[in-house]
Amino acid sequence: MFYGDLAEVKSEIHIPDVEPAAFLILLKYMYSDEIDLEADTVLATLYAAKKYIVPALAKACVNFLETSLEAKNACVLLSQSRLFEEPELTQRCWEVIDAQAEMALRSEGFCEIDWQTLEIIVTREALNTKEAVVFEAVLSWAEAECKRQGLPVTPHNKRHVLGPALYLVRIPTMTLEEFANGAAQSDILTLEETHNIFLWYTAANKPLLDFPLTKRKGLAPQRCHRFQSSAYRSNQWRYRGRCDSIQFAVDRRVFVAGLGLYGSSSGKAEYSVKIELKRLGVVLAQNLTKFVSDGSSNTFSVWFEHPVQVEQDTFYTASAVLDGSELSYFGQEGMTEVQCGKVTFQFQCSSDSTNGTGVQGGQIPELIFYA
C-alpha cells in the first residue's frame, strides 16, 4: 500500500472492507505486540490479520474463537473458519455441531450461515439428532434467507432459496408420525412428493424418492468406567434419598451425555433418579427420570436432555439421587485416572456426596460422553 511499485499515490487511503475497531487492534499489535480481543470484533480482526498477513495475530484470533466455541455459535464459526481456511477451528466446530447437533441447529446462528455451509451441515453423516430437527432447522434457515433476499416468506420461495439442499434432508428416515406431523404439513413439499413418501412408509411396492433413504450414523457414545469390579454384600448399597456424587476432569474437551448407574441386586426393579452435572456449584444440566434394572450387575444408562460441553482441566461434579429398591450393586477398586480412547479422566471425591460414593467405591460407575 505504501511502498514499492504497487504503492498507492493518494495521500489518504480508504480501507472499506475492514472494521475500524479491528484495524485499531491490528495497529496496536503491530506497534506494541499487545493483543486485545473481544467477542464482538474477533472475526473482523481475524479478517484484517489474514488480509495483511499477520500470522501471530491470526493465531491469537483462532485461539480466542476456539475457547468461546459453543453450540449457539458453532455453525457461524464453521462458516467463518471455512472462509478463512482455518482447518483446526473447522474441526473444533464439527466436534461441537456433531455432539450438540440439536442445540446447534436450533440456534439463531444456524439461520445466519451461507448456503454452502448449510449444504455441508445437512450432508453431515455424524449429526447426532433426529431428522425432524434437521428438517425444522432447514425451514428456519430458508425463512431467514427469504428475508435476506427481500422475498415474501412463502413455501414456494423457501423451496426456491433452498434449491438442491432440500433433497439432502433424509426425510424418509423420520418416523411416520414425525413426517405426518411435520414435513407433510410444511407445504414445502409438492403433493406428489408427500403422497410418494407416505406410500414409501406403508406400501409393499415402494416408489422411487429423491431423498436419501439411509439414517445418519450419528455418534457412538463412549463410556468411561471408573471401577475395576462391582459387588453386593449383606450390607448392600442403600439410598434413602441421599446423594451419590463424584468429581471429574478431562484433558480435552468432551460432551457428557449421561451417567451409567448400578441397579437392584435383588431382581428386576424400577428406580426414579435425578441426575445432575455442575461446575463450580452451578448446575449445567439435570434430568429427573426413571430406569428399570434387571437384577444384574450391568450399568443402566440415564441421559441428559442434551450433551453438555465439558472443558479440559476443570473439575465438574456428577451427581445422582436414586429412589427405588434400597439394595443395589456398588463399584469397588475405583481408579483416580482412567484412559478412555484419546481422553484421560481424573476423579476425586465430592463434598456433595452424602451416601458414601467416592473415588474408591460406590455409585456412578460410568460417564457417558462424546469426543
VEXDODO-482661 format. One record per residue (C-alpha): x, y, z; residue number from 0. Coordinates in Angstrom, 3 decimals, decimal comma. Last residue first. Layout:
<pts>
         x         y         z  resi
         X         Y         Z   NUM
...
</pts>
This chain:
<pts>
         x         y         z  resi
   -15,390   -36,901    21,995   370
   -18,890   -37,986    23,013   369
   -19,694   -38,992    26,587   368
   -21,221   -41,484    29,002   367
   -19,657   -41,295    32,492   366
   -19,797   -44,636    34,242   365
   -19,684   -46,226    37,707   364
   -21,960   -43,596    39,297   363
   -22,348   -45,475    42,636   362
   -19,929   -46,562    45,359   361
   -16,216   -47,210    45,603   360
   -12,637   -45,934    45,677   359
   -13,184   -42,471    44,171   358
   -16,132   -41,665    46,389   357
   -19,750   -42,656    46,957   356
   -20,652   -42,777    50,653   355
   -24,224   -41,516    50,515   354
   -23,798   -37,811    51,254   353
   -21,706   -36,936    48,180   352
   -21,802   -33,180    47,611   351
   -18,268   -32,874    49,113   350
   -17,025   -34,701    46,012   349
   -14,187   -37,225    45,897   348
   -11,670   -37,086    43,070   347
   -11,556   -38,490    39,553   346
    -9,269   -37,828    36,576   345
   -10,357   -38,727    33,049   344
    -7,880   -39,046    30,168   343
    -9,328   -38,745    26,656   342
    -7,871   -40,154    23,425   341
    -9,583   -43,523    23,870   340
   -10,647   -43,676    27,529   339
    -7,685   -43,518    29,896   338
    -8,846   -43,621    33,517   337
    -7,244   -41,842    36,476   336
    -8,232   -41,938    40,174   335
    -9,338   -45,556    39,828   334
   -12,026   -47,300    41,878   333
   -11,417   -50,749    43,293   332
   -15,107   -51,311    44,026   331
   -18,437   -50,343    42,467   330
   -21,832   -50,891    44,065   329
   -24,740   -53,230    43,376   328
   -28,111   -52,347    44,807   327
   -30,319   -52,713    47,883   326
   -32,859   -49,994    48,556   325
   -35,046   -50,756    45,554   324
   -36,239   -47,341    44,419   323
   -35,260   -43,702    44,812   322
   -31,932   -42,525    43,434   321
   -30,168   -39,173    43,782   320
   -27,355   -38,921    41,229   319
   -24,471   -36,472    40,992   318
   -21,696   -35,565    38,549   317
   -19,401   -32,724    39,653   316
   -17,040   -30,966    37,261   315
   -13,332   -30,213    37,723   314
   -11,570   -28,097    35,101   313
    -8,520   -29,187    33,082   312
   -10,386   -29,517    29,781   311
   -13,816   -28,122    29,047   310
   -17,073   -30,080    29,322   309
   -19,809   -29,357    26,770   308
   -23,057   -30,932    27,974   307
   -24,982   -33,426    25,815   306
   -28,683   -32,504    25,650   305
   -31,676   -33,880    27,592   304
   -29,301   -35,646    29,985   303
   -29,284   -39,426    29,774   302
   -29,524   -42,323    32,230   301
   -27,818   -45,539    31,130   300
   -28,003   -48,680    33,239   299
   -24,830   -50,456    34,350   298
   -24,750   -54,243    34,404   297
   -24,536   -56,014    37,786   296
   -27,699   -57,935    37,016   295
   -31,095   -57,579    38,697   294
   -32,806   -56,305    35,548   293
   -32,702   -52,569    36,214   292
   -35,520   -50,274    35,070   291
   -34,949   -46,555    34,624   290
   -36,891   -43,453    35,624   289
   -36,393   -39,730    35,011   288
   -35,471   -36,373    36,533   287
   -32,780   -34,713    34,442   286
   -30,159   -32,108    35,191   285
   -27,735   -29,939    33,274   284
   -25,214   -27,143    33,860   283
   -25,980   -26,595    37,573   282
   -23,550   -24,013    39,001   281
   -21,590   -25,114    42,090   280
   -18,193   -24,568    40,467   279
   -19,294   -26,789    37,577   278
   -22,337   -28,997    37,968   277
   -23,884   -32,047    36,268   276
   -27,081   -33,519    37,701   275
   -29,005   -36,783    37,720   274
   -32,362   -37,228    39,433   273
   -33,453   -40,837    39,592   272
   -36,632   -42,838    39,967   271
   -35,828   -46,521    40,011   270
   -37,665   -49,604    38,800   269
   -36,656   -53,096    39,920   268
   -35,871   -56,549    38,483   267
   -34,133   -58,858    40,946   266
   -32,330   -58,379    44,245   265
   -29,100   -56,593    43,322   264
   -31,009   -53,544    42,121   263
   -29,410   -51,092    39,728   262
   -25,981   -49,574    39,115   261
   -25,696   -46,297    37,213   260
   -24,221   -45,145    33,878   259
   -24,373   -41,386    33,517   258
   -25,361   -39,084    30,649   257
   -24,356   -37,150    27,542   256
   -21,078   -35,569    28,638   255
   -19,518   -33,717    25,696   254
   -15,712   -33,697    25,615   253
   -12,983   -31,031    25,515   252
    -9,509   -32,360    26,302   251
    -7,572   -33,386    29,436   250
   -10,687   -34,302    31,416   249
   -11,798   -33,564    34,995   248
   -14,023   -35,469    37,429   247
   -15,849   -35,019    40,734   246
   -18,118   -37,720    42,161   245
   -21,592   -37,745    43,746   244
   -24,151   -40,080    45,289   243
   -26,850   -38,062    47,054   242
   -29,141   -39,372    49,795   241
   -32,861   -40,030    49,262   240
   -32,940   -43,199    51,380   239
   -30,179   -44,771    49,251   238
   -28,703   -48,146    50,239   237
   -25,719   -50,124    48,985   236
   -25,605   -53,678    50,300   235
   -24,943   -54,732    53,916   234
   -25,483   -58,403    53,046   233
   -22,983   -57,950    50,248   232
   -23,010   -56,671    46,705   231
   -20,173   -56,352    44,263   230
   -18,656   -54,457    41,353   229
   -15,161   -54,582    39,866   228
   -12,444   -52,424    38,304   227
   -14,366   -49,197    38,800   226
   -14,109   -45,960    36,789   225
   -15,831   -46,915    33,551   224
   -15,587   -44,136    30,952   223
   -18,148   -44,874    28,291   222
   -18,157   -43,682    24,693   221
   -21,313   -42,743    22,785   220
   -21,350   -43,616    19,078   219
   -22,035   -40,500    17,032   218
   -24,646   -40,090    14,299   217
   -24,731   -42,756    11,585   216
   -27,301   -40,798     9,613   215
   -30,273   -42,887     8,542   214
   -30,402   -44,255     4,992   213
   -33,111   -43,280     2,475   212
   -31,677   -40,109     0,951   211
   -34,418   -38,007    -0,722   210
   -35,365   -38,075    -4,432   209
   -37,794   -40,962    -3,889   208
   -38,624   -44,022    -6,014   207
   -41,994   -45,568    -5,153   206
   -42,321   -48,540    -2,782   205
   -44,294   -51,663    -3,749   204
   -45,122   -53,030    -0,278   203
   -46,782   -49,738     0,623   202
   -46,686   -48,018     4,042   201
   -43,663   -45,778     4,522   200
   -42,845   -45,344     0,810   199
   -46,526   -44,692     0,104   198
   -46,495   -41,796     2,589   197
   -43,308   -40,551     0,882   196
   -44,963   -40,805    -2,547   195
   -48,007   -38,765    -1,471   194
   -45,874   -36,035     0,095   193
   -43,678   -35,849    -3,022   192
   -46,728   -35,752    -5,303   191
   -48,390   -33,039    -3,214   190
   -45,219   -30,973    -3,514   189
   -43,102   -30,492    -0,409   188
   -42,754   -27,036     1,159   187
   -46,333   -27,013     2,439   186
   -44,985   -27,845     5,950   185
   -47,791   -30,302     6,733   184
   -46,067   -33,451     5,418   183
   -42,748   -32,265     6,887   182
   -44,027   -32,099    10,451   181
   -46,944   -34,050    11,939   180
   -47,088   -36,727     9,217   179
   -43,290   -36,996     8,940   178
   -42,753   -37,299    12,691   177
   -45,573   -39,888    12,924   176
   -44,155   -41,965    10,058   175
   -40,794   -41,972    11,842   174
   -38,132   -39,900    10,119   173
   -35,645   -41,774     7,900   172
   -37,742   -40,996     4,794   171
   -36,994   -37,264     5,230   170
   -33,202   -37,563     4,940   169
   -32,642   -33,876     4,231   168
   -30,180   -33,575     1,317   167
   -33,020   -33,055    -1,176   166
   -33,867   -29,676     0,353   165
   -30,257   -28,566    -0,253   164
   -30,959   -28,778    -4,036   163
   -32,566   -25,313    -4,030   162
   -33,062   -23,948    -0,523   161
   -33,780   -20,427    -1,797   160
   -36,501   -21,720    -4,173   159
   -38,126   -24,025    -1,614   158
   -38,466   -21,108     0,772   157
   -39,819   -19,017    -2,086   156
   -42,543   -21,540    -2,938   155
   -43,449   -22,104     0,735   154
   -43,889   -18,341     1,135   153
   -41,812   -15,797     3,073   152
   -42,034   -12,836     0,675   151
   -38,602   -12,178    -0,866   150
   -36,228    -9,394     0,197   149
   -33,151   -11,604    -0,265   148
   -32,243   -11,511     3,420   147
   -35,911   -12,113     4,322   146
   -36,051   -15,201     2,076   145
   -32,780   -16,385     3,642   144
   -34,271   -16,159     7,152   143
   -37,273   -18,273     6,098   142
   -34,990   -20,791     4,374   141
   -32,827   -21,085     7,507   140
   -35,923   -21,801     9,629   139
   -37,046   -24,451     7,120   138
   -33,595   -26,101     7,208   137
   -33,709   -26,121    11,008   136
   -37,122   -27,812    11,045   135
   -35,855   -30,501     8,633   134
   -32,717   -31,164    10,702   133
   -34,836   -31,467    13,870   132
   -37,152   -33,977    12,124   131
   -34,018   -35,935    11,150   130
   -33,379   -36,671    14,811   129
   -30,001   -35,671    16,232   128
   -26,329   -36,610    16,431   127
   -25,059   -35,224    13,136   126
   -22,263   -37,661    12,131   125
   -23,202   -38,130     8,452   124
   -23,057   -34,433     7,569   123
   -24,923   -33,612     4,334   122
   -27,131   -31,075     6,143   121
   -24,000   -29,392     7,541   120
   -22,239   -29,361     4,140   119
   -25,255   -27,806     2,389   118
   -25,904   -25,185     5,046   117
   -22,228   -24,173     4,813   116
   -22,605   -23,725     1,046   115
   -25,828   -21,720     1,515   114
   -24,266   -19,166     3,873   113
   -24,867   -19,230     7,639   112
   -27,124   -16,794     9,522   111
   -30,021   -19,188    10,273   110
   -27,662   -21,504    12,165   109
   -26,635   -18,592    14,399   108
   -30,138   -18,318    15,816   107
   -29,616   -21,735    17,386   106
   -31,907   -24,685    16,652   105
   -29,298   -26,466    14,534   104
   -26,586   -26,050    17,173   103
   -28,830   -27,182    20,057   102
   -29,987   -30,280    18,148   101
   -26,495   -31,104    16,884   100
   -24,746   -31,000    20,256    99
   -22,247   -33,812    19,550    98
   -21,921   -33,258    15,789    97
   -22,026   -29,445    15,922    96
   -19,493   -29,253    18,785    95
   -16,936   -31,608    17,211    94
   -17,564   -30,013    13,799    93
   -16,646   -26,589    15,157    92
   -13,387   -27,957    16,591    91
   -12,520   -29,413    13,154    90
   -13,206   -26,082    11,424    89
   -11,027   -24,315    14,005    88
    -8,165   -26,674    13,153    87
    -8,785   -26,295     9,407    86
    -8,611   -22,467     9,333    85
    -9,267   -21,567     5,698    84
   -10,630   -18,067     6,420    83
   -13,937   -18,764     4,645    82
   -14,131   -22,294     6,066    81
   -13,456   -20,944     9,566    80
   -16,150   -18,301     9,029    79
   -18,899   -20,786     8,125    78
   -17,851   -23,108    10,954    77
   -17,866   -20,100    13,298    76
   -21,472   -19,350    12,314    75
   -22,447   -23,020    12,854    74
   -20,667   -23,218    16,235    73
   -22,210   -20,029    17,694    72
   -25,100   -21,461    19,752    71
   -23,428   -24,848    20,317    70
   -20,291   -23,431    21,938    69
   -16,920   -22,016    20,861    68
   -15,518   -19,248    23,079    67
   -12,204   -21,069    23,655    66
   -11,862   -21,928    19,970    65
   -12,645   -18,360    18,901    64
    -9,889   -16,945    21,137    63
    -7,407   -19,495    19,772    62
    -8,372   -18,514    16,200    61
    -7,910   -14,816    16,990    60
    -4,497   -15,457    18,609    59
    -3,473   -17,423    15,502    58
    -4,490   -14,511    13,243    57
    -2,500   -12,099    15,428    56
     0,608   -14,287    15,125    55
     0,055   -14,749    11,374    54
    -0,006   -11,062    10,379    53
    -0,518   -11,399     6,626    52
    -2,304    -8,074     5,969    51
    -5,534    -9,677     4,740    50
    -5,320   -12,567     7,225    49
    -4,871   -10,258    10,210    48
    -7,684    -7,998     8,946    47
   -10,063   -10,950     8,564    46
    -9,096   -12,275    12,009    45
    -9,784    -8,820    13,438    44
   -13,261    -8,807    11,851    43
   -13,910   -12,206    13,420    42
   -12,613   -11,044    16,822    41
   -14,629    -7,811    16,946    40
   -17,734    -8,599    19,011    39
   -16,106   -11,385    21,065    38
   -13,274    -9,150    22,221    37
    -9,541    -9,337    21,562    36
    -6,769    -7,123    22,975    35
    -3,388    -8,255    21,614    34
    -0,294    -6,264    22,582    33
     2,849    -6,532    20,430    32
     3,226    -2,714    20,698    31
     3,266    -1,242    17,195    30
     1,996    -4,154    15,099    29
    -0,417    -5,298    17,829    28
    -1,883    -1,829    18,293    27
    -2,256    -1,441    14,524    26
    -4,177    -4,725    14,207    25
    -6,410    -3,896    17,183    24
    -7,087    -0,482    15,622    23
    -7,979    -2,130    12,316    22
   -10,458    -4,409    14,097    21
   -12,188    -1,423    15,707    20
   -12,304     0,417    12,365    19
   -13,931    -2,555    10,551    18
   -12,003    -3,722     7,488    17
   -13,543    -3,845     3,972    16
   -13,725    -0,096     3,289    15
    -9,989     0,634     3,551    14
    -9,701     4,228     2,329    13
    -6,221     5,605     1,626    12
    -5,465     9,301     2,063    11
    -2,406    10,874     0,380    10
    -3,247     9,152    -2,875     9
    -0,460     7,530    -4,926     8
    -0,996     3,997    -3,586     7
     2,125     1,823    -3,602     6
     2,255    -1,027    -6,155     5
     5,846    -0,437    -7,315     4
     7,285    -0,316    -3,836     3
     5,980     1,205    -0,625     2
     2,741     2,471     0,915     1
     0,000     0,000     0,000     0
</pts>
